[in-house]
Amino acid sequence: GRVYTRYLYRSRTFSRRVKELLQTRSFDVVHIDSLDLSDYLPACDGLPVICVHHDMQSALLGRRADVERSLPRRAYLRYQAALMRREERHWCERIALNVTVSHQDAELLKRLVPAARIAVVPNGVDVDEFRPASAVSSGIAFAGGAIALHAAKGYHVRVICLSYGERGESAKLWREPGMTEE
C-alpha cells in the first residue's frame, strides 16, 4: 500500500502543470512544502529538493493512534504511520535538505534516516506585524519571504514551489481593505 497523502494530494492538473514547467523553464531548486506531496518528486529528478517538515508525520500519526479508542481506527492510523515512515525513509535521504521546525523533529528524522541532511528552522510569527486588520478578515497565502530576502542581497535563484496552501496549511497574511490577491 501507499500512504494516504499520496492519494489525498494527487491532482492531474497540478501534475501536468509541474511537468510543463519543468520541461519549459529552468529551475535551480525545488521547494516542497511537505512530504505529503512526495507523489510529485519523481518529476523533479535531477534537481536538488528542499523539503520542509512541519511535523514528523509518521510520529504524529503514531501519537494519534496511541490515543484512538476505536480499534479499527487505531489499526488504520498505525498502518498509515508505518506507510509514512516508509515514505520518509525513501525520500529523506534523497532530498538535498530536510528542514524541520524543531530540534525534536530533527532528532526523530535523524533516528529514522541517519543519512538525512537536516537543518532546523523554528517556526515563528511576528504577532505584532501579522495581526488581522479586524475581527472579520480573509487571508491570502504568503510564500517566499526567504527567497525575497535572498534576492534583495543579489542572489538569483529560480525556485519551483510545490505547496498545498489552498487547504489552509500555509502561513497567512491578512488582507487589508482594497488589497487584491495579485
Secondary structure, DSSP 8 states (H G I E B T S, - for coil): ---THHHHT--HHHHHHHHHHHHHS--SEEEES-GGGGGGGGGGTTS-EEEEESS-HHHHHHHHHHH--SHHHHHHHHHHHHHHHHHHHHHHTTSSEEEESSHHHHHHHHHH-TT--EEE------TTTS--SSSS--EEE---HHHHHHHHTT----EEEE--GGGT-S-EEE--TT----
